Amino acid sequence: MQDVKTCKMIEYKYTDKNHPPVPQLKVGDICYARAQWGSGRHYGDYSKCQVRKVNVEWNEPTYGEETGHWSVSYKLYTDVDDPYFRSARQYNYYLGEDGFRKDIYLTPQEVMEKNVADFMKMVKNTAGEIRKTMLSLGYSEEKIKGLLE
């Protein structure tokens, strides 16, 4: 199966139907997620969360897959320290322990490292688009470099 975000084939860790995985987190554990409330992304924020439910499910092979796999997902109570943003979201979060994307993290530092990496990627992509437009308007590479630094 392909990961839609990266267009890479997902390699599942748990493919033996007779041996379900033991989840890394249990109900009541604290974990962290990326803050995505509001209309824009907040790269400097993270959400402190509490695990409300753990789902371990066997998934039969689908189109393009040779074998089935186990998936581990979590339902979270988000922003446990902030009543204004608190919610018991009902969609699945993943820790990345079973081949799925990593939506939740074990420490706030892991969240911030992901935030920084994504922010830097966004800045580089935006600068590249600005550069292309400036070149089409006749700016020199030297002038562009001077303005973008």
N, C-alpha and C positions, 0 to 999 in steps of 0.2 A: 504494500500500500504506500502511496506517496503522501508526504507531508505537504499540505497545500502551501504553507508559508515558505518552505525552502525548496520545494520540488525535488526532494531527495527521497529515496526509498527508506521507509522506516524499518529498522531492525528491531524486532521485538525480543525482549529478554526471556519472557516466560511463554514457551511454546509447547510444553508438555502438559496435556490435558489432565493427567493424573497427579500433577504437583502444583497446586495453586500457590501463588506467592504470598508471603507474609508482608502486609503493608508496613512501610516505615513509620507511618503516623497512626495514632489511634484516636478515638473519640475523646475530646477534651484537650488534646495536645495543641500547643501554640505553634503557628507557622506564620509566614509572611507572604503577601502578594503585592503585585504592582498596583499602585493607586491609579485608577482609571476613571474616577468619577468626574462629572462635568463634561464639557464639550471638548476640551483639549487634554492632551497628555501632560501629566505633572511629573517631570523627570526627577524632581527632588523629593518626591514623596513615596511612601510605601504604606501598606495596610497591615496592621497586626490582626491576625485571624485566629479563630478557634475551630478545630475540626468538630463538625456536628454529626457527620455520617461518613462511613467508609464503605465503598462499593468495590468488591472484587468480582469480576464477571469474565466468563469464558466467551470469546468471540469466535464463531465459526469462520473459516476462510471465506473471503469475499473475492470479487473479481481481481485478478492479478496476484493473489496470495496463494502460496503453496500449502501453508499450514495455518491453523487457528492460533489464537494467542489469548493470554489473560490480560485484562486491563484493570488497573487500580485507579479509582477516582475518589475525590473527596468533595463533600458538601461543606461549605464553610460559613461561619458566622464572622463577617468581615468588620474591620474597624472597631474591635472590641473596646478600645479606649476612647472612642469618640462617638457619643450618642447621636450627633448630627448626621454622620455618614454611615452609621451602623446599619447592616442589613444581613439577613439570612438568605443569601443568594441560593437559588435552586439549580444552577447549572454546575456541571462538573469541572473541578480543578484537577490538575495532574501535577505530580511531583517529578516526573521524568524518569521514574523508576522502572517503567514498563515499555519504553520506546516512544511514548507520546511526548508532546511538547511539555515544556516546564513552565507551568503557570504559577506555581507556588514554590516557596523557598524555605529553607530551614533557618536562615538568619536574615536580618535586615541588610547586612553587608552584601549578601548575594544579590538581593534585589537592587541595591544601589549600583553594584558592578554591572548588572544587566541594563539598568537605566542609563549609565554613562556610555556603555557600548552602543546602545540604540540612539542616544543623543548624538554621539560622534558620527554615526552612520548617516543620520538625518542631515547633519550640518554638511558633511562631505557631498551628499547627493544634491542638496540645495545649492551649494557652491558650484557644483558641476553644471547644474541647469542655468545658473546665473552666468557662468563663464560662456556657455554656448550662445546664450542670447546676446551677450556683449560682443562676442566675436562676429555674430551676424550683423550687428550694428556698426562694425568697423573698429572696435577698440583693439588696441595692440595687446599682445600677451603681457608686455611690461606694465602697461597701464592697468590691466585686469589684475595682475599679481599685486600691484601696489594698493589697489582698492580692496582686495579680498584679504589682505594680511592684517 
